[in-house]
Structure formats: structure tokens, C-alpha cells
Amino acid sequence: MKFILLAITGFFSFFVALSSPAAAAPIGVPGATVGTNQSTLGLELNFMLDRDFEGPGDTESMSVLAKGQVGMSERVDFLYRAGFGRFEVGGRDSDAGPAFGFGTKVTWATLDDMNLKIGSVAQMLQVRADGDSGGRNSFTEYDFALGAYIDAGGAAAPEGRSVLTTYGGFVFSSLEIVTSGGGVALEDSSFGAFAGLLMKVNQKTEVGAELRLLDQTALSFYVAFAF
């Protein structure tokens, strides 16, 4: 069943990426690990609307990704992403190209009296695509985030009732765009903030949206299914 869903999301990702105009991956809910030998599989639609560089210039990007999350222990998850993306630098668009990423999510503390969990996320995402003038270019972002969420409903939604989770935190992000010549064309490192909403529709399905500000203006939407 997992392989069927992955094939469907990958097929859908290909056509959406080809038709979209312009890749920051969402941080997700920090501290919300899935548990030992548990996993989720879902689809993300990510838009980086604007990010300025240390020198002149800015960039935009878009990606459509299948995302998996696998519980390595009760407090540590492995994250992986695969799909398609494209980006724009200085008014020049890239073609759609393959995107991939991986990372880890860790739960550091649980404050039962406040229904609060604190965690971190470390992840990377790379998009490789041909530029307007030919040649292969790459867009790579590294995120290191620390945040918290209110665990309003526990690990699963009560039967017949959805649960809404709010989360947020701070993130250090490093971005590099490399040209086909092999040199770093543009780079930036900065601190930002993120906040999101996650709705657990039932015990197996959740949908969410996330906004990133300060270091960049980015918006993400996602859906995930638990196994």
C-alpha cells in the first residue's frame, strides 16, 4: 500500500511541477515524532515567494514532494522527500527538475502540565534543474529548527472528532544556488520564524499549512497518511 501511494504522489507531483510558475520545505511539527516502527507518507506543495541574498539578488522557488517519516525510536524520526521543483533567480526561470531531501526530527522534552512538546528538526532539500541559458543548476537549502507544539489531542484523534494542533519556532537556514560551472552563484544564511496549523482529520489522516517569515516568505500545504 505504501508503494502504491508513493507512485500516485510522484505521478501527481510531476504534472503539478511542470505546470507551476515557481523550494523551501516546511519544518513541520517539531517534537511530533511518530513512534518506533511507525511511519507516515504524504504530499507537500511548497512555495518560496521571496528570499533576499547577502549580495544583490533574490530568489523564488516551488516544489511538489512526496514526504515520508519513519520512527527510529520513540523520540527520533528519519525524514525523506522526493519529487520535482523549479526556481527563479534574477528574473530567470529554471525548468522543472528532480528534487530530493532528508533529515531528522527529535523530541527533546514533554511538559505534561502544559500539554507542550519541544523538539528540533534538521533537514536539507535540493532541486536540480536546467537554466534558461542551458547547463545544470542546483538550489540547496539546509534548515536547523527548534520549536514547540501544543499536544491538544494526544497521539490520535478521538473517534469521530478532528484535533487541531498549533506549532511554531525559530529556524536557521542556509541557501546555496550553484551554477553549471561548478561555482556558488548566490548564497545566504539567516534566522527566521515559522508557524503552522495541523488538523488530524482521523486516526490515519492529517492536513496542515505552514508559514515562514523573516529569513524568507514561504508557504506550504501538506497532507499525510499514517501506517
Beta strands, then each sheet from edge to edge (+ up, - down):
strand 1: 39-52
strand 2: 58-71
strand 3: 76-89
strand 4: 92-93
strand 5: 97-111
strand 6: 116-130
strand 7: 136-150
strand 8: 163-178
strand 9: 184-200
strand 10: 205-213
strand 11: 217-226
sheet 1: 4+ 3- 2+ 1- 11+ 10- 9+ 8- 7+ 6- 5+
end
